[in-house]
C-alpha cells in the first residue's frame, strides 16, 4: 500500500518517509565520498607518519603506541642542516620564480595575439603550438645538452629557466587564447579610440581584466618548473647547482635505509605546492573552465 | 559599403579593426615574437639537431661520422627496443584510461551540491600538487617489501607480501598505480570545469520530463564534456608518453627491461652508453610515433579540437 501514500516510499520492504529517504541518501553519499578521499590520501598520511618516526612505522598499524613514543623532528633537522636540500630548494625557487614570471609576460602577449588579433598566419601558429606538444621531451633534451654545452648555458640556472619558459608556452598560450577569444572586443577599442596605443590598451585594459586567466597560467608554469626532472638532470651537472627533483633523486640508493629523511625531503618539496593549491585553487578550476577547455 | 571591410596589402581587415589598418598584422607578429623565438631556440633547433644527429655516429671529442641509416638499422635490430616499445604503449594506454575513468568518477561526485564540497575538491586535488620526485620516493616506500604500507595491509589480512617493484610481472603495473594516483586529479578538474559550464535549466527541463539520473548523465553531461575530454586525453597521452621521473627513480626500467619505457631508454643510450647517435635515432622514431598519433587524433576529433 506504500505507493498510495505520496509521502512514503518503500525501500527494501520498509515503509519510509521521503524525509528519511533523503537523509539516508545524504549519509550514504557522504560516507562513500569521504571514505574514498581517505583512501586517496593514505599515501600522504603515510609520508608524514614515516617522516616523524621511521623506527616503528612498520608496526604502526599493529602497535601505534610504540610509534607515538618515538615521534621526533630529527629527520627534518637532518634534512635542513646536514644535506644539500636547502641549496636545492633555493635553486628551485629561483628557477621557478624566474620562469613563471617570464612565461606570464611571453604567454600573455602571445595568447592575446592569437586569440584577439586578426592577421594571416595566426591559425598556423596556433596549430604549430599544438604540434610542439607532440615532440618527445627527451628528443629535445639530448641535443639541447650538446647545444648548451657549446654556448656555455650548460650547468646554469639561466639555461634551465629559458628551457622551462619554452616548455610551458604551448599549453599556456593555448589556454589563455581561449579566454581572450571570449572577452568583449569593445574594451580595447574604447581605449584605443581615446588615443591609447595597442600595447597601452593591452597593458592598461586587457591584462587587468584577464588576471584570473593569467593566474592560471602562472600556476601551470609554477607546477611545471617545480616538478621538472629530466631537463634538470641533463642540463645541470653540479650537485650544488641543481634543483630539488634531481637532488632528491640522488638520495635513492644513497640514503635508501633512511626513509624518514627521504619522506621529510619529499614533504619539503611538496609544501610550496600545497600552499599554492590552498590559496589559488579556484583559479585553477575557473581558469580551465574559461580557457583551456573552451574549444 | 561592403560591410566596411578594408583591404590592406592583400589582407582583409574587418570593420571593427579599421582604426589600425595594417598595423594589426605587425603588432600580432611582434606580440608573438618572444614566444616564437623561445620555441625556436629550445624546441625547433634542438629537434633539427637531433634529427641530423641520428644519421651520424657520435664522436664525442672527434667530429661525428656520417653513417646514413645505420643507426636506424641498429635500433630496429636491438631486441630491447621492441620490449621497450611494447612497455611504452601498455603503460601509456593503461595510465590514460585509468586516469580518465577515476577522474570522471570523482568529477561526477564533486559536481553535486553538498556541504564541504570545496574542502573535498581541495583534498582530491592534493596528489596532483605533489612533485613527481616526492611521489616517486613516497611510492617506492609504499611498495617496499618489508616496510611498505601495501604489504603491511596485505599481512594485516593474513596474506603474503608482494615484491611490487622487484618482480618483473608487477613493476610496470606498480609504477602505473603511482602515476594514476598522482595524475587523475587533472582529469577530475578539467571534467569538473566543463560540468560547471552546463546550463542548469537543461537538467531541470530533463528532470521535469522524468529522466533518471543516469539518463541525465548519458544524454547531457557526457556529450557536454566530450570536447574537453578529447583535448585532455590528447594532452595527457602525449605527456604520459613523455614521462620520465617515476620510472627512472623507482626502477630505472628494471628488473631486466620489464618497466623500461622510451624516454628512460633514450636517456640510458645517450648518457650511460654515451651513444648519442643511437639515442637520437630512437628519439626520431619516438617523434614519428607521437606526431603520427597526434595527427590521427586531431583528424578524428577535428571538430572538438579545432572548433574555433
Boltz contact constraints between the chains, C-beta under 6 A:
constraints:
  - contact:
      token1: [A, 33]
      token2: [B, 109]
      max_distance: 6.0
  - contact:
      token1: [A, 37]
      token2: [B, 123]
      max_distance: 6.0
  - contact:
      token1: [A, 43]
      token2: [B, 138]
      max_distance: 6.0
  - contact:
      token1: [A, 43]
      token2: [B, 142]
      max_distance: 6.0
  - contact:
      token1: [A, 46]
      token2: [B, 149]
      max_distance: 6.0
  - contact:
      token1: [A, 47]
      token2: [B, 138]
      max_distance: 6.0
  - contact:
      token1: [A, 58]
      token2: [B, 147]
      max_distance: 6.0
  - contact:
      token1: [A, 61]
      token2: [B, 152]
      max_distance: 6.0
  - contact:
      token1: [A, 61]
      token2: [B, 156]
      max_distance: 6.0
  - contact:
      token1: [A, 106]
      token2: [B, 34]
      max_distance: 6.0
  - contact:
      token1: [A, 106]
      token2: [B, 35]
      max_distance: 6.0
  - contact:
      token1: [A, 109]
      token2: [B, 31]
      max_distance: 6.0
  - contact:
      token1: [A, 110]
      token2: [B, 32]
      max_distance: 6.0
  - contact:
      token1: [A, 110]
      token2: [B, 35]
      max_distance: 6.0
  - contact:
      token1: [A, 113]
      token2: [B, 28]
      max_distance: 6.0
  - contact:
      token1: [A, 113]
      token2: [B, 31]
      max_distance: 6.0
  - contact:
      token1: [A, 113]
      token2: [B, 32]
      max_distance: 6.0
  - contact:
      token1: [A, 117]
      token2: [B, 24]
      max_distance: 6.0
  - contact:
      token1: [A, 117]
      token2: [B, 28]
      max_distance: 6.0
  - contact:
      token1: [A, 118]
      token2: [B, 17]
      max_distance: 6.0
  - contact:
      token1: [A, 118]
      token2: [B, 24]
      max_distance: 6.0
  - contact:
      token1: [A, 119]
      token2: [B, 24]
      max_distance: 6.0
  - contact:
      token1: [A, 119]
      token2: [B, 25]
      max_distance: 6.0
  - contact:
      token1: [A, 119]
      token2: [B, 28]
      max_distance: 6.0
  - contact:
      token1: [A, 120]
      token2: [B, 11]
      max_distance: 6.0
  - contact:
      token1: [A, 132]
      token2: [B, 43]
      max_distance: 6.0
  - contact:
      token1: [A, 133]
      token2: [B, 238]
      max_distance: 6.0
  - contact:
      token1: [A, 134]
      token2: [B, 238]
      max_distance: 6.0
  - contact:
      token1: [A, 134]
      token2: [B, 290]
      max_distance: 6.0
  - contact:
      token1: [A, 134]
      token2: [B, 291]
      max_distance: 6.0
  - contact:
      token1: [A, 134]
      token2: [B, 294]
      max_distance: 6.0
  - contact:
      token1: [A, 136]
      token2: [B, 242]
      max_distance: 6.0
  - contact:
      token1: [A, 136]
      token2: [B, 283]
      max_distance: 6.0
  - contact:
      token1: [A, 136]
      token2: [B, 286]
      max_distance: 6.0
  - contact:
      token1: [A, 136]
      token2: [B, 287]
      max_distance: 6.0
  - contact:
      token1: [A, 136]
      token2: [B, 290]
      max_distance: 6.0
  - contact:
      token1: [A, 137]
      token2: [B, 242]
      max_distance: 6.0
  - contact:
      token1: [A, 138]
      token2: [B, 263]
      max_distance: 6.0
  - contact:
      token1: [A, 138]
      token2: [B, 266]
      max_distance: 6.0
  - contact:
      token1: [A, 139]
      token2: [B, 50]
      max_distance: 6.0
  - contact:
      token1: [A, 139]
      token2: [B, 283]
      max_distance: 6.0
  - contact:
      token1: [A, 139]
      token2: [B, 287]
      max_distance: 6.0
  - contact:
      token1: [A, 140]
      token2: [B, 43]
      max_distance: 6.0
  - contact:
      token1: [A, 140]
      token2: [B, 46]
      max_distance: 6.0
  - contact:
      token1: [A, 142]
      token2: [B, 270]
      max_distance: 6.0
  - contact:
      token1: [A, 142]
      token2: [B, 279]
      max_distance: 6.0
  - contact:
      token1: [A, 143]
      token2: [B, 46]
      max_distance: 6.0
  - contact:
      token1: [A, 143]
      token2: [B, 49]
      max_distance: 6.0
  - contact:
      token1: [A, 143]
      token2: [B, 50]
      max_distance: 6.0
  - contact:
      token1: [A, 144]
      token2: [B, 46]
      max_distance: 6.0
  - contact:
      token1: [A, 163]
      token2: [B, 42]
      max_distance: 6.0
  - contact:
      token1: [A, 165]
      token2: [B, 38]
      max_distance: 6.0
  - contact:
      token1: [A, 166]
      token2: [B, 38]
      max_distance: 6.0
  - contact:
      token1: [A, 166]
      token2: [B, 39]
      max_distance: 6.0
  - contact:
      token1: [A, 166]
      token2: [B, 42]
      max_distance: 6.0
  - contact:
      token1: [A, 169]
      token2: [B, 35]
      max_distance: 6.0
  - contact:
      token1: [A, 198]
      token2: [B, 27]
      max_distance: 6.0
  - contact:
      token1: [A, 226]
      token2: [B, 131]
      max_distance: 6.0
  - contact:
      token1: [A, 227]
      token2: [B, 131]
      max_distance: 6.0
  - contact:
      token1: [A, 227]
      token2: [B, 132]
      max_distance: 6.0
  - contact:
      token1: [A, 229]
      token2: [B, 245]
      max_distance: 6.0
  - contact:
      token1: [A, 230]
      token2: [B, 244]
      max_distance: 6.0
  - contact:
      token1: [A, 245]
      token2: [B, 133]
      max_distance: 6.0
  - contact:
      token1: [A, 248]
      token2: [B, 133]
      max_distance: 6.0
  - contact:
      token1: [A, 249]
      token2: [B, 133]
      max_distance: 6.0
  - contact:
      token1: [A, 249]
      token2: [B, 249]
      max_distance: 6.0
  - contact:
      token1: [A, 252]
      token2: [B, 249]
      max_distance: 6.0
  - contact:
      token1: [A, 259]
      token2: [B, 141]
      max_distance: 6.0
  - contact:
      token1: [A, 262]
      token2: [B, 137]
      max_distance: 6.0
  - contact:
      token1: [A, 266]
      token2: [B, 134]
      max_distance: 6.0
  - contact:
      token1: [A, 266]
      token2: [B, 137]
      max_distance: 6.0
  - contact:
      token1: [A, 266]
      token2: [B, 138]
      max_distance: 6.0
  - contact:
      token1: [A, 269]
      token2: [B, 131]
      max_distance: 6.0
  - contact:
      token1: [A, 269]
      token2: [B, 134]
      max_distance: 6.0
  - contact:
      token1: [A, 270]
      token2: [B, 130]
      max_distance: 6.0
  - contact:
      token1: [A, 270]
      token2: [B, 134]
      max_distance: 6.0
  - contact:
      token1: [A, 273]
      token2: [B, 129]
      max_distance: 6.0
  - contact:
      token1: [A, 277]
      token2: [B, 125]
      max_distance: 6.0
  - contact:
      token1: [A, 277]
      token2: [B, 129]
      max_distance: 6.0
  - contact:
      token1: [A, 281]
      token2: [B, 122]
      max_distance: 6.0
  - contact:
      token1: [A, 285]
      token2: [B, 189]
      max_distance: 6.0
  - contact:
      token1: [A, 285]
      token2: [B, 193]
      max_distance: 6.0
  - contact:
      token1: [A, 288]
      token2: [B, 190]
      max_distance: 6.0
  - contact:
      token1: [A, 288]
      token2: [B, 193]
      max_distance: 6.0
  - contact:
      token1: [A, 289]
      token2: [B, 193]
      max_distance: 6.0
  - contact:
      token1: [A, 289]
      token2: [B, 196]
      max_distance: 6.0
  - contact:
      token1: [A, 293]
      token2: [B, 190]
      max_distance: 6.0
  - contact:
      token1: [A, 293]
      token2: [B, 193]
      max_distance: 6.0
  - contact:
      token1: [A, 293]
      token2: [B, 194]
      max_distance: 6.0
  - contact:
      token1: [A, 293]
      token2: [B, 228]
      max_distance: 6.0
  - contact:
      token1: [A, 295]
      token2: [B, 227]
      max_distance: 6.0
  - contact:
      token1: [A, 295]
      token2: [B, 307]
      max_distance: 6.0
